[in-house]
Amino acid sequence: MSQKLILDHVDKVFGDGESSVKVLDQVSLEVKAGEFVAVVGPSGSGKSTFLSIAGALLSPTRGRIMIDGSDISQVTEKKMNRIRLKKIGFVFQSSNLIPYLTVRDQLLLISKLAGSSNNKAEQRAIDLLQRLGLKHRMNSYPQSLSGGERQRVAIARAWMNDPEIILADEPTASLDSERGRTIVKMLADEVKSREKAAVMVTHDKRMLDLCDRVVYIDDGKLSELT
């Protein structure tokens, strides 16, 4: 299996001189196609910074980030934006849906930003909503959806541009156990069936059996658990 995501001896330091803080310390991780990895650790351990760097939202102070074979560690902001749109799908703790857009338009906006054709995007949106059991909600606004429905819309949005890598930040935090497990199972099934690579930061240990590996982060250092 090919490696979709590689973090190679990554450091992240915020600030300068004596006031600087090292948030990530020699972090290395490889995630293969078809692999779903969970990252666990206490609050303040570096999980959010780790995910931001893996998702090209932050650049590392040192080390390399490889996405689908390309080193993105020091690319321009413009190229970074293209990588995020084309290669990476984000699922956040709260769904972060735009309140004045319908479910359908949440998805079409992502394709528009990536420059996809309208007809193909429309069909892609319908297919995704059908897969996630939301086709009947395509003209609804976020305020009329349940918490589980909003998170499924967020997943559909993350998948809209068929990314190689899926990054999820506490995707079950606002959901009860049953709905949370449904969401994580959807992510796991997508990873396996379509040979994606996924990393999920979570506090919810009840979801870890759905992942292939679990890594632990504390004080900015990463270690393998399973």
N, C-alpha and C positions, 0 to 999 in steps of 0.2 A: 504493500500500500504506500502511496505517496504521502509525504508530509505536506499538509495544507498550511499549517501555522507553526513557525519556529521562533521562539525567543531564545537568544543565544547570549548568555552572560550579561543580562540587562541590569544596569544600575539606573536609578532615577533619584536625582538630588534636587531638592527645592531650596532656593536661597543661595547666598554666597558667604564664603569665609566662615567665621565662627557661628554665624546664625543659620548656616545651612543644615538641612535635614535629609538624610538618606532614607528614602521611603522604600525603595527596592534595592536589594543587595545580591548581585550575581545570580539573578533569576534565569533559569533555563528550563524550557518546556517544549516538547514536540507533540503536535496533535496530528494524527493521520486522517486521511479520508475515511469516513465511516466511523469515527471515534467521537464519543461524548465524554468529556472530562469535567468533573466537578472540582471547584476550588473552595475550600472551607478555611476558616480561621477567625480569630476574635476581631472585634471592632478595632479599627486603627491599625490593623496588621499589614495593610497595603493592598487589599483585594481590589478596591475601586481603581487605584492607580494602575495596578496590574492589568485590569480589563481595559482601561482607557488606552494604555500603550499597545496592547494586543489589537485593539480596534482602530489604531491610527488616529486617536483623538489627542494623544500626547506623544512627543518624541522622547526616546530614551536619552539619558545623559551619556551613557556608554552602552555598548553592546549592539546587537543586530536584531531586527525584526524581519522575518521572511514570511511573505504571504504568497502562497501558490507559486513558490519558486523565485520570487522577486524580493530583493532587499529594499525595504521602504523606510529604513531607519532615519535617513536624512533627506528625504525628497521634499520638493517645494509644497507649500500649502495647497496650491491648485491641484497638483497631482494627488496629494493626500485626500482631497475631497472626492476626486474621481475614484480612488481606491475604495473609499468608504461606501460610495454609491453602488459600485459594480461588484465588489468582492465580499462585503461584510454586511450581515444583517444583525441589527441590535434589537433585543427585547429587554425592556427596562422594568424596574420594580413596580412603578405605576405605569399604566399604559401610555401616558403622554399623548393621547389623541387630541387632535385639534377640534375644539368644541363646535365650531361653525361649519365643519365639513361632514358630509355623510360618510358612512362606512366605505362605500364605493370610492368616494373622492379621496379618502385618506390614502388608499392604495394607488390611485391614479396619479396623485401628486408625486409619489416616489418615482414612478416611471417618467413623468414629465421632467423632473430634475435630472434624470439620467439620460434624457433625450430619446426615449423609446417611442416607437410609432403608436399612435392613438388606438388603432384597431387591435393590434397585438396586445397592448396594455389592457384594453377593455376586456378581452377574452381571458387574459391571465388573471385579472382581478376576479372575474366571475368564477373561474375554475378554482381559485384558492378559497373563495368564500364558500363554494359548494363543498370542498374537501373538509373545511373546518366547521361545517354545519351552520353557516351564517348567511347563506344566499337570501333567505327571507328577510334579513336585516340590512341588506345592501343600501337601502335608502333611509335608514335610521340615523339619528344623530347620537353622539356618545352618551348624552345625559339620559337617554331612554334605554340604555343597555345595562345588563347586570355586570358585576365585577368580572365574572368569568367570560362573558361575551366581549367585554372591552379588551381583556388580555388576549383573547383569540384574534381579535382584530389587529392587535399589536403584533402578534405572530405572523398573520397574513401580510401585514405591512413589511415586516422584516424579511419575509420570503419573496416579496414582490419582484425583485430584480434577480432572483435565482442566485443568491450569493454562495460563494464557496465556503464561507465561514460564518457561523452563527454564534453570537456572544450574548449571553443572558445574565443580567444583573438582578439577583433576587426576584425572579419572575413570579414566585408564588407568595410573596410577602403579604399581599393584600387579599389573599384567597383562603378559603377554608381547606382542610386537608384533601377532601375529595376533588374539589375543583383544581387545587394545586397539582395533584397527581395527574389529572387529565391533561393539564397544560404541559407538564414535563414529559409525559408519555408522547404527546404530539411532537415535541422537539426531538425526543429520542427516535421516534419512527421516521421523521424526516431525515435525520442524520444517517440512519441505516439504509433506508430505501433509496436515497439519492446521493450517497457517498459524500456527504458534507462533513465538515469538521466543526465541532461545537465545544464551547467552554461555558460553564454555568457557575457563577459565584452564588453561593447559597448558605444560609444558616439552617436550612430545614433538612435534618438528617434522615427524615422519612423518605426523601426523594433519591437518596444516594444509590439505592439498589438499581435504579434505572440508568445509571451511568456506568461506563466501562472502567474508568479509573477515578480515584479521588486523590487530589494533592492538597497539602496543608501549607498555609502561609502564616508566618508569624514574624514580627520584627523585620519584615521585608525579605525574608528568606523562604524559599520554596522547598518542600520535601514531599516525597511520594508516600502515600498511605497504602494504596492498593493498586 
